[in-house]
Amino acid sequence: HEALPEAAPGLVEIWPLEQSDDFEKKEGWAAPFDVQTVTGGVAKLARRIAGTVAIWQRQGRRPKDVLILLRRRGAQFEAIIRALKNAKVPVAGADRLVLTEHIAVMDLMVLADAILLPQDDLALATALKSPLFGLDDEALFKLAWGRKGSLYDALRAHGELAARFDAMRDAARTKSPFAFYAWLLGAGQGRRKILSRLGHEAADALDEFLNLALDYERGETPSLQGFVVWLRAAKTEVKRDMEMDRNEVRVMTVHGAKGLEAPIVILADTTTPAQGWHPPRLLHMPPDRPLPGAPARLIWAGPKDHDVGPMVPARSAALQDARDEYHRLLYVAMTRAKERLVICGTQGKNKIPDDCWYRLAEDALKPHCVAEPADDGGGEVLRYRKGASSAAESVTDVVAEEKPSVPPAWLTCAAAPEPALLRSITPSSVMDDEVAHPAATGGMASALLRGSLAHRLLQALPELPPARRRRAAEDYLARAGTTLAAGERGKIAEQVMRVLEDAHFAALYGPGSRAEVPIVGRLMLEGRDVRVSGQIDRLAVTNSYVLIADFKTNRPAPRRIEDVPSNYIRQLALYRAVLAKLYPDKPLRAALIWTEVPDLMELSPAVLDAALAGITRA
């Protein structure tokens, strides 16, 4: 690459093309007596790639250092993945796959077929051979051979297998498709069994399968039969994220590799022609005198021999565009390699195209290459070096073999039961006596409004200078208390001002005091964990004690503790119990402020303790 500095090391390796074994045609009468073993070029190349990658791995290279690129997915694509798996080389699998064509998903769907119709012997036999049951050919043969009825009838004679299958049928009857498969793959150990046979690459297909089951239930009536029919008709394609940092060989198309890099890149599909596998069917022919923004005209392309007039240059332009794209893809493929680029391919009986990737690379580099033994010992290869010897050729710093991770014990154990929901208590949730028995001079709505207005004034007025408080109270009541009579508003303002000006209440408005304090805490009441949530009207924290005050607007105001509604006392008892955890070294005082009198009625610890005990017995 000319843009790289001259000192940058690099290696380009050109392998000889792989060809299929010769096949000798014989007469039909002789063929059965002399079977020939023939290996195709595609399989040969796949085995050589897998063997070479395995050698690199033993030399210290990590599988994720290798990226194998092809122009399209097909026989060569699948053959390389299969050969890598046979060579025990970790491989990420195809970068794109049709979900219903993945073997793990096929096993899940055929299990649904067997559950819906147990008399379908083929579906049941396929399910029994899947990782979900794990029967091999011999075990299945013993089960099926010589049976009198259906395969399901024969299965019922084997207690364990029949019990597992019947458990799946029962779960499918009572659960939605998503819930059934989530149970099967989770608690039913299905995911573990499938991954142990197919490898962790099947996890992507299983996850997408569950996602589709959930999507199906959102738009359709959930049924197992409906889901299977819907899934088979969907033909969903899954794209894997090849940028994930996994220690695996990546096999993908050149288009999908844009933006990726790897120390070693193998181009395995280099002998296909530039114009693709099908000639263009639609030709674009620009108009002779086009208007600005006018689209090109489309011509249906028949055989080349039938081209007339402007179809000839239109076809030539289409073919030239295909060649340009072919060369751009070659540029993308070559520039994915950091250290080493391997160019290989297959050759049939016919000559490979002169402008294919393999021929372009060979014509440019062969005069500058040296023939050296191949890494796998299979003859010689051509190597072109630039700069010092590449680190990809001799790995001295051997990477220690990565030990398989051991899953934690909790992963295979049933989850602990969820703790019981905390009982929540809101101290002010019990209906006030004032609301339950509104005063004769006003209804329930007016009583609530008076209490709300008084609380708001008692919260906001202490922040203002004393000289401005009365005028601010009158202005606020005129705006917010329009449904009350003028005399009623005046009484509320008078009550609030008497509370603020009374010396008995000075501690509530001094330093360290706050209004409308939210409080949330947990108490243990008779062995039960209870959550308390409420809001204290006024809280004062001094150097010697903590004072909790709750404003009440009852008419008439109680004058004795015995006449105070019990829920008022319980409310303060809960506040006091929660704050005792926050202030364990200070005495806690609790008082009710009757705004009508005004009066501060302090409750004794004995009264509060008795009220708290009453809550625990309730």
Buried (B, 14 or more C-beta within 10 A) or exposed (E): EEEEEEEEBBBBBBBBBBBBEEEEEEEEEEEEEEEEEEEBBBBBBBBBBBBBBBBBBEBBBBBBBBBBBBBEBEEBBBBBBBBBBEBEBBBBBBBEBEBBEBEBBBBBBBBBBBBBEBEBBEBBBBBBBBBBBEBEEEBBEEBBEEBEEBBBEBBBEBEEBBEBBBEBEEBBEEBBBBBBBBBBBEEBBBBBBBBEEBBBBBBBBBEBBBBBBBBBBEEEEBBBBBBBEBBEEBEBEBEBEBEEEBEBBBBBBBEBBEEBEBBBBBBBBBBBBBBBEEEBEEBBBBEEEEEEEEEEEEBEBEEEEEBEEBBEEBBEBBBEEBBEEBBEBBEBBBBBBBBBBBBBBBBEEEEBBEBBBBBBBBEEBEEEBEEEEBBBEBEEBBBBBBEEEBBBBEBEEEEEEEEEEEEEEEEEEEEEEEEEEEEEBEBBEBEBBBEEBBBEEBEEEBBBBBBEBBBBBBBBBBEBEEEEBBEBBBEBBEEBBEEBEEEBBBBBBBBBBBBBEBEEBEBBBEEEBEBBBEBEBEBEBEEEEBBBBBBBBBBBBBEEEBBBBBBBBBBEBBEEEEEBBEBBBBBBBBBBBBBBEEEEEBEBBBBBBBBBBBBBBEBEEEBBEEBBEEBEEE
